[in-house]
Amino acid sequence: MTSTHEYPRWLSDREVARLLGISDGTLRNWRSEDMRAGRGWPLPGRGGLLWRRFGRTVRYLITPDLLEAPGCGAEGCHARR
């Protein structure tokens, strides 16, 4: 596991999906729900994730508290709803 001093940092949707143990399609669906509900930066979206669009690229802000959340381990995190 990486040390927490490297965080917060912005990760791609594929990296976050792998970290959380979910598909990147799920993250796309969650972003779509966030936009329809009017949730945007700086408020956390579905799953408690902070995300932002940089041009056409989407990045998620990963913080040490997200990595230390219950359900996060060597096999990945389980998404919170």
N, CA, C and O atoms as a GROMACS GRO file, in nm:
protein
  324
    1MET      N    1   0.084  -0.119   0.000
    1MET     CA    2   0.000   0.000   0.000
    1MET      C    3   0.088   0.124   0.000
    1MET      O    4   0.194   0.124   0.062
    2THR      N    5   0.046   0.226  -0.068
    2THR     CA    6   0.124   0.348  -0.074
    2THR      C    7   0.109   0.426   0.055
    2THR      O    8   0.009   0.414   0.126
    3SER      N    9   0.209   0.505   0.084
    3SER     CA   10   0.205   0.584   0.206
    3SER      C   11   0.112   0.704   0.188
    3SER      O   12   0.091   0.752   0.076
    4THR      N   13   0.058   0.752   0.298
    4THR     CA   14  -0.040   0.860   0.290
    4THR      C   15   0.023   0.996   0.264
    4THR      O   16  -0.049   1.091   0.234
    5HIS      N   17   0.156   1.008   0.274
    5HIS     CA   18   0.216   1.139   0.251
    5HIS      C   19   0.212   1.178   0.103
    5HIS      O   20   0.241   1.292   0.069
    6GLU      N   21   0.177   1.086   0.016
    6GLU     CA   22   0.166   1.116  -0.126
    6GLU      C   23   0.029   1.173  -0.162
    6GLU      O   24   0.004   1.204  -0.278
    7TYR      N   25  -0.059   1.187  -0.066
    7TYR     CA   26  -0.196   1.229  -0.092
    7TYR      C   27  -0.222   1.360  -0.021
    7TYR      O   28  -0.152   1.386   0.077
    8PRO      N   29  -0.314   1.444  -0.060
    8PRO     CA   30  -0.415   1.423  -0.164
    8PRO      C   31  -0.355   1.434  -0.303
    8PRO      O   32  -0.258   1.507  -0.324
    9ARG      N   33  -0.413   1.363  -0.396
    9ARG     CA   34  -0.371   1.370  -0.535
    9ARG      C   35  -0.488   1.334  -0.625
    9ARG      O   36  -0.585   1.272  -0.582
   10TRP      N   37  -0.478   1.375  -0.750
   10TRP     CA   38  -0.583   1.352  -0.849
   10TRP      C   39  -0.552   1.224  -0.925
   10TRP      O   40  -0.441   1.207  -0.976
   11LEU      N   41  -0.650   1.133  -0.933
   11LEU     CA   42  -0.634   1.007  -1.004
   11LEU      C   43  -0.738   0.996  -1.115
   11LEU      O   44  -0.844   1.058  -1.108
   12SER      N   45  -0.707   0.917  -1.216
   12SER     CA   46  -0.801   0.895  -1.326
   12SER      C   47  -0.915   0.804  -1.281
   12SER      O   48  -0.907   0.741  -1.175
   13ASP      N   49  -1.020   0.798  -1.362
   13ASP     CA   50  -1.133   0.713  -1.326
   13ASP      C   51  -1.094   0.566  -1.323
   13ASP      O   52  -1.145   0.491  -1.240
   14ARG      N   53  -1.005   0.524  -1.410
   14ARG     CA   54  -0.962   0.383  -1.408
   14ARG      C   55  -0.884   0.350  -1.281
   14ARG      O   56  -0.902   0.242  -1.224
   15GLU      N   57  -0.798   0.442  -1.238
   15GLU     CA   58  -0.722   0.420  -1.115
   15GLU      C   59  -0.814   0.414  -0.994
   15GLU      O   60  -0.796   0.330  -0.906
   16VAL      N   61  -0.911   0.503  -0.989
   16VAL     CA   62  -1.005   0.505  -0.877
   16VAL      C   63  -1.094   0.381  -0.878
   16VAL      O   64  -1.121   0.324  -0.772
   17ALA      N   65  -1.138   0.340  -0.995
   17ALA     CA   66  -1.221   0.219  -1.005
   17ALA      C   67  -1.144   0.098  -0.954
   17ALA      O   68  -1.199   0.016  -0.880
   18ARG      N   69  -1.018   0.087  -0.991
   18ARG     CA   70  -0.936  -0.024  -0.944
   18ARG      C   71  -0.916  -0.016  -0.792
   18ARG      O   72  -0.920  -0.118  -0.724
   19LEU      N   73  -0.893   0.104  -0.740
   19LEU     CA   74  -0.872   0.125  -0.598
   19LEU      C   75  -0.997   0.087  -0.518
   19LEU      O   76  -0.986   0.027  -0.411
   20LEU      N   77  -1.115   0.123  -0.570
   20LEU     CA   78  -1.240   0.096  -0.499
   20LEU      C   79  -1.297  -0.042  -0.528
   20LEU      O   80  -1.388  -0.087  -0.459
   21GLY      N   81  -1.245  -0.109  -0.630
   21GLY     CA   82  -1.296  -0.241  -0.664
   21GLY      C   83  -1.429  -0.237  -0.737
   21GLY      O   84  -1.511  -0.328  -0.724
   22ILE      N   85  -1.452  -0.130  -0.815
   22ILE     CA   86  -1.574  -0.116  -0.893
   22ILE      C   87  -1.535  -0.089  -1.038
   22ILE      O   88  -1.418  -0.064  -1.067
   23SER      N   89  -1.632  -0.092  -1.128
   23SER     CA   90  -1.600  -0.067  -1.269
   23SER      C   91  -1.598   0.083  -1.297
   23SER      O   92  -1.660   0.162  -1.226
   24ASP      N   93  -1.524   0.121  -1.402
   24ASP     CA   94  -1.521   0.262  -1.438
   24ASP      C   95  -1.657   0.307  -1.493
   24ASP      O   96  -1.688   0.426  -1.489
   25GLY      N   97  -1.737   0.214  -1.543
   25GLY     CA   98  -1.873   0.246  -1.585
   25GLY      C   99  -1.960   0.289  -1.468
   25GLY      O  100  -2.046   0.376  -1.483
   26THR      N  101  -1.938   0.228  -1.352
   26THR     CA  102  -2.011   0.269  -1.232
   26THR      C  103  -1.976   0.413  -1.196
   26THR      O  104  -2.064   0.491  -1.160
   27LEU      N  105  -1.850   0.448  -1.206
   27LEU     CA  106  -1.810   0.586  -1.178
   27LEU      C  107  -1.874   0.683  -1.276
   27LEU      O  108  -1.915   0.792  -1.237
   28ARG      N  109  -1.881   0.645  -1.403
   28ARG     CA  110  -1.948   0.730  -1.503
   28ARG      C  111  -2.095   0.750  -1.468
   28ARG      O  112  -2.148   0.860  -1.478
   29ASN      N  113  -2.162   0.641  -1.426
   29ASN     CA  114  -2.302   0.652  -1.386
   29ASN      C  115  -2.318   0.742  -1.266
   29ASN      O  116  -2.411   0.823  -1.261
   30TRP      N  117  -2.229   0.730  -1.169
   30TRP     CA  118  -2.235   0.815  -1.050
   30TRP      C  119  -2.215   0.962  -1.087
   30TRP      O  120  -2.283   1.049  -1.034
   31ARG      N  121  -2.121   0.990  -1.178
   31ARG     CA  122  -2.101   1.129  -1.222
   31ARG      C  123  -2.225   1.182  -1.290
   31ARG      O  124  -2.263   1.298  -1.269
   32SER      N  125  -2.289   1.101  -1.371
   32SER     CA  126  -2.412   1.142  -1.439
   32SER      C  127  -2.521   1.174  -1.337
   32SER      O  128  -2.591   1.275  -1.351
   33GLU      N  129  -2.535   1.089  -1.235
   33GLU     CA  130  -2.634   1.115  -1.130
   33GLU      C  131  -2.601   1.244  -1.056
   33GLU      O  132  -2.690   1.323  -1.024
   34ASP      N  133  -2.472   1.267  -1.030
   34ASP     CA  134  -2.430   1.390  -0.961
   34ASP      C  135  -2.468   1.514  -1.042
   34ASP      O  136  -2.519   1.611  -0.987
   35MET      N  137  -2.444   1.510  -1.173
   35MET     CA  138  -2.475   1.626  -1.258
   35MET      C  139  -2.626   1.650  -1.263
   35MET      O  140  -2.670   1.764  -1.260
   36ARG      N  141  -2.705   1.542  -1.272
   36ARG     CA  142  -2.851   1.558  -1.276
   36ARG      C  143  -2.904   1.611  -1.144
   36ARG      O  144  -3.004   1.683  -1.142
   37ALA      N  145  -2.839   1.574  -1.033
   37ALA     CA  146  -2.884   1.619  -0.901
   37ALA      C  147  -2.827   1.757  -0.865
   37ALA      O  148  -2.863   1.813  -0.761
   38GLY      N  149  -2.741   1.811  -0.949
   38GLY     CA  150  -2.684   1.942  -0.923
   38GLY      C  151  -2.568   1.941  -0.827
   38GLY      O  152  -2.527   2.046  -0.777
   39ARG      N  153  -2.513   1.822  -0.799
   39ARG     CA  154  -2.396   1.815  -0.712
   39ARG      C  155  -2.272   1.837  -0.798
   39ARG      O  156  -2.255   1.773  -0.901
   40GLY      N  157  -2.190   1.925  -0.755
   40GLY     CA  158  -2.068   1.953  -0.829
   40GLY      C  159  -1.959   1.997  -0.734
   40GLY      O  160  -1.976   2.000  -0.613
   41TRP      N  161  -1.847   2.030  -0.793
   41TRP     CA  162  -1.733   2.073  -0.714
   41TRP      C  163  -1.772   2.192  -0.629
   41TRP      O  164  -1.837   2.281  -0.683
   42PRO      N  165  -1.740   2.203  -0.505
   42PRO     CA  166  -1.654   2.118  -0.423
   42PRO      C  167  -1.729   2.018  -0.336
   42PRO      O  168  -1.671   1.962  -0.244
   43LEU      N  169  -1.856   1.994  -0.364
   43LEU     CA  170  -1.933   1.899  -0.284
   43LEU      C  171  -1.903   1.756  -0.328
   43LEU      O  172  -1.888   1.729  -0.447
   44PRO      N  173  -1.894   1.664  -0.231
   44PRO     CA  174  -1.871   1.524  -0.270
   44PRO      C  175  -1.992   1.467  -0.342
   44PRO      O  176  -2.106   1.502  -0.312
   45GLY      N  177  -1.965   1.381  -0.437
   45GLY     CA  178  -2.072   1.318  -0.514
   45GLY      C  179  -2.106   1.182  -0.458
   45GLY      O  180  -2.078   1.151  -0.342
   46ARG      N  181  -2.168   1.103  -0.541
   46ARG     CA  182  -2.209   0.969  -0.503
   46ARG      C  183  -2.087   0.889  -0.460
   46ARG      O  184  -1.982   0.898  -0.523
   47GLY      N  185  -2.100   0.812  -0.354
   47GLY     CA  186  -1.988   0.734  -0.304
   47GLY      C  187  -1.892   0.816  -0.220
   47GLY      O  188  -1.788   0.765  -0.178
   48GLY      N  189  -1.925   0.943  -0.195
   48GLY     CA  190  -1.837   1.028  -0.116
   48GLY      C  191  -1.714   1.075  -0.191
   48GLY      O  192  -1.617   1.121  -0.129
   49LEU      N  193  -1.716   1.064  -0.323
   49LEU     CA  194  -1.599   1.099  -0.403
   49LEU      C  195  -1.604   1.243  -0.452
   49LEU      O  196  -1.709   1.292  -0.492
   50LEU      N  197  -1.489   1.309  -0.447
   50LEU     CA  198  -1.475   1.443  -0.505
   50LEU      C  199  -1.416   1.426  -0.644
   50LEU      O  200  -1.309   1.368  -0.660
   51TRP      N  201  -1.486   1.478  -0.743
   51TRP     CA  202  -1.436   1.468  -0.880
   51TRP      C  203  -1.446   1.602  -0.948
   51TRP      O  204  -1.525   1.688  -0.910
   52ARG      N  205  -1.363   1.617  -1.052
   52ARG     CA  206  -1.363   1.742  -1.126
   52ARG      C  207  -1.325   1.713  -1.271
   52ARG      O  208  -1.248   1.622  -1.300
   53ARG      N  209  -1.381   1.792  -1.359
   53ARG     CA  210  -1.352   1.778  -1.501
   53ARG      C  211  -1.248   1.884  -1.540
   53ARG      O  212  -1.266   2.003  -1.516
   54PHE      N  213  -1.139   1.838  -1.599
   54PHE     CA  214  -1.034   1.925  -1.652
   54PHE      C  215  -1.038   1.910  -1.804
   54PHE      O  216  -0.975   1.819  -1.858
   55GLY      N  217  -1.109   1.997  -1.872
   55GLY     CA  218  -1.131   1.981  -2.016
   55GLY      C  219  -1.219   1.859  -2.037
   55GLY      O  220  -1.330   1.853  -1.986
   56ARG      N  221  -1.169   1.762  -2.113
   56ARG     CA  222  -1.245   1.638  -2.134
   56ARG      C  223  -1.202   1.528  -2.038
   56ARG      O  224  -1.259   1.419  -2.039
   57THR      N  225  -1.103   1.556  -1.954
   57THR     CA  226  -1.051   1.458  -1.860
   57THR      C  227  -1.120   1.472  -1.726
   57THR      O  228  -1.141   1.583  -1.678
   58VAL      N  229  -1.154   1.359  -1.665
   58VAL     CA  230  -1.215   1.359  -1.532
   58VAL      C  231  -1.113   1.303  -1.434
   58VAL      O  232  -1.050   1.200  -1.460
   59ARG      N  233  -1.096   1.372  -1.322
   59ARG     CA  234  -1.005   1.327  -1.217
   59ARG      C  235  -1.078   1.326  -1.084
   59ARG      O  236  -1.166   1.407  -1.058
   60TYR      N  237  -1.038   1.232  -1.000
   60TYR     CA  238  -1.095   1.218  -0.866
   60TYR      C  239  -0.989   1.256  -0.764
   60TYR      O  240  -0.874   1.214  -0.776
   61LEU      N  241  -1.028   1.334  -0.663
   61LEU     CA  242  -0.937   1.373  -0.557
   61LEU      C  243  -0.937   1.264  -0.451
   61LEU      O  244  -1.039   1.238  -0.388
   62ILE      N  245  -0.822   1.202  -0.433
   62ILE     CA  246  -0.808   1.095  -0.336
   62ILE      C  247  -0.733   1.150  -0.216
   62ILE      O  248  -0.623   1.203  -0.230
   63THR      N  249  -0.793   1.137  -0.100
   63THR     CA  250  -0.734   1.187   0.024
   63THR      C  251  -0.701   1.071   0.116
   63THR      O  252  -0.753   0.961   0.099
   64PRO      N  253  -0.614   1.093   0.215
   64PRO     CA  254  -0.578   0.984   0.307
   64PRO      C  255  -0.698   0.926   0.381
   64PRO      O  256  -0.701   0.806   0.407
   65ASP      N  257  -0.799   1.009   0.415
   65ASP     CA  258  -0.914   0.956   0.487
   65ASP      C  259  -0.996   0.860   0.401
   65ASP      O  260  -1.059   0.769   0.454
   66LEU      N  261  -0.997   0.878   0.270
   66LEU     CA  262  -1.065   0.784   0.182
   66LEU      C  263  -0.992   0.650   0.182
   66LEU      O  264  -1.056   0.545   0.181
   67LEU      N  265  -0.860   0.654   0.183
   67LEU     CA  266  -0.781   0.531   0.183
   67LEU      C  267  -0.789   0.457   0.316
   67LEU      O  268  -0.775   0.335   0.319
   68GLU      N  269  -0.813   0.530   0.425
   68GLU     CA  270  -0.820   0.469   0.557
   68GLU      C  271  -0.962   0.433   0.597
   68GLU      O  272  -0.986   0.390   0.710
   69ALA      N  273  -1.057   0.450   0.506
   69ALA     CA  274  -1.198   0.421   0.536
   69ALA      C  275  -1.218   0.272   0.560
   69ALA      O  276  -1.144   0.190   0.506
   70PRO      N  277  -1.318   0.236   0.641
   70PRO     CA  278  -1.348   0.094   0.661
   70PRO      C  279  -1.379   0.028   0.528
   70PRO      O  280  -1.449   0.084   0.444
   71GLY      N  281  -1.327  -0.091   0.510
   71GLY     CA  282  -1.349  -0.163   0.386
   71GLY      C  283  -1.235  -0.147   0.288
   71GLY      O  284  -1.235  -0.213   0.183
   72CYS      N  285  -1.138  -0.061   0.318
   72CYS     CA  286  -1.021  -0.046   0.232
   72CYS      C  287  -0.911  -0.137   0.283
   72CYS      O  288  -0.875  -0.133   0.401
   73GLY      N  289  -0.860  -0.215   0.196
   73GLY     CA  290  -0.752  -0.306   0.232
   73GLY      C  291  -0.668  -0.336   0.110
   73GLY      O  292  -0.672  -0.265   0.011
   74ALA      N  293  -0.592  -0.443   0.120
   74ALA     CA  294  -0.503  -0.481   0.010
   74ALA      C  295  -0.582  -0.516  -0.116
   74ALA      O  296  -0.533  -0.496  -0.227
   75GLU      N  297  -0.704  -0.567  -0.100
   75GLU     CA  298  -0.784  -0.606  -0.216
   75GLU      C  299  -0.860  -0.489  -0.275
   75GLU      O  300  -0.927  -0.505  -0.377
   76GLY      N  301  -0.853  -0.372  -0.213
   76GLY     CA  302  -0.923  -0.254  -0.263
   76GLY      C  303  -1.029  -0.208  -0.165
   76GLY      O  304  -1.053  -0.273  -0.063
   77CYS      N  305  -1.091  -0.098  -0.196
   77CYS     CA  306  -1.195  -0.042  -0.110
   77CYS      C  307  -1.331  -0.086  -0.162
   77CYS      O  308  -1.349  -0.114  -0.280
   78HIS      N  309  -1.425  -0.090  -0.072
   78HIS     CA  310  -1.564  -0.116  -0.111
   78HIS      C  311  -1.634   0.018  -0.111
   78HIS      O  312  -1.632   0.090  -0.011
   79ALA      N  313  -1.697   0.051  -0.221
   79ALA     CA  314  -1.759   0.183  -0.239
   79ALA      C  315  -1.867   0.207  -0.135
   79ALA      O  316  -1.944   0.118  -0.099
   80ARG      N  317  -1.869   0.331  -0.089
   80ARG     CA  318  -1.973   0.372   0.007
   80ARG      C  319  -2.085   0.437  -0.070
   80ARG      O  320  -2.060   0.509  -0.166
   81ARG      N  321  -2.206   0.412  -0.029
   81ARG     CA  322  -2.321   0.474  -0.095
   81ARG      C  323  -2.384   0.577  -0.007
   81ARG      O  324  -2.482   0.640  -0.045
   0.00000   0.00000   0.00000
